[in-house]
Amino acid sequence: MKPRKNFRWSDVAKDGMELADLVKYYETYHRSEGSSPKTVKWYREVLESFVSWLKLQGRLTDLGSINQMDVREFILSLREKRYHGRALSSSTLNNRVRALRAFFSWLAREEYTDTNILGNLKPPKVAETLIEPLTVGEIDRLFSVINQKTVLGARNTAIIALFLDTGLRLSELINLGTSDVHLEQRYVKVMGKGAKERVVSFGAACQKALLHYYHHFRVEPAHAGVNNFFLTLDGYALTETAMKSLMVRLAEASGIARLHAHLLRHTYATRFLLNKDDVFLLKQNLGHSTLAMVEVYRHIASREAALLSEPFSPLDRMNLKEIRRQRRNNNGYDGVYPNAGFQRGNGHNGGNGSGETPESRSGRCPIPSRLHHVSSKVRSQRKA
């Protein structure tokens, strides 16, 4: 009998392995490491799109045939492609390149390849867009378009209140169980990214909204397996799609076009730093593993603080005679600059703004204490 050879890993012909098979192995690796289903899905979709692109280009898809130029040309195709007439955002493109880099780094780490062929490939730069957190006036308007005397209205008020008072992610909020929401002790227990559990407190106004929903309007679960705190009218758990649709309806009703669930998280983080300025506690509350994202919020909070400092303008307090001589009736300049001399509103958009004072923005909780108030201006609008 011919003796069998004891193969080593170095003897395996890895160059001939199909990229599609390696993508499946990588997915298994992520699942075994405890990555979230959303993370696993994201990597799979990006890598499978790369394999599909190679096939459409008539190129070989075995590992030994892939080089850095293939990846660069794929990135270029993503940059030039249009989705519903629009190009991919710089952040989306950056994330896809990072997914490819992570995959090829894993291949090198597991010795499928001798070197990381994307080791010197830099992700494209991300455009730095300015995050505009909600103002107090906008938050008040948001609550005012919700009818709290209905099942959906009471639930939606509680959802917005909890978002603004805890900074939860959308997925974290919809997955909250009834046992995770401690109404009397005023805190929620959250299972965040990386299967990391954390505790986040909320205030009295948020507690009031949650109690109003839970004791008076929360419907019976559809079956014993449904234990979510927030439910649909049919008694099932809310989905991310349903939550995004809710945000679209609230944006239309309130006139806040930029509204989305993550903006509420941005607003919480900004207000937290304005009121407490504790980056380490904010990092804990948001469930971040590093301070990198918290530093972004610190920058936003610094900008907000600078705008709020306008009432302390040294020049205004000097009461200079020469400047006063330039004034005309009604603080105007003969109609040339109609807004000159007026205090800036807290909407930061010029003009009189909302007329809010810095004191009205300085409380711990950005949620209006009188949640039942509905302004006459929006009574005729469709209730969300």
Protein Blocks (a to p, Z undefined) as FASTA:
>chain_A
ZZdddddfklpcfklpcfklmmmmmmmmmmmnopafklmmmmmmmmmmmmmmmmmnopaf
bfklpcfklmmmmmmmmmmpceehiacdfklmmmmmmmmmmmmmmmmmnomafbdfklmp
ccddddddddddddfklmmmmmmmpcfkbfklmmmmmmmmmmmmnopafklmmmpcfklp
cfknopaddddehhiacdddddfklmmmmmmmmmmmpccdfblklccfbdcfkopacdfk
lmmmmmmmmmmmnopakgcfklmmmmmmmmmmmmnopaklmmmmnopabfklmmmmmmmm
mmmmmmmmmmmgfklmnopaklmmmpcehhiaehlammgoiacdfkongpjbnopafklm
mpmblcdfblmbccfklmmpccZZ
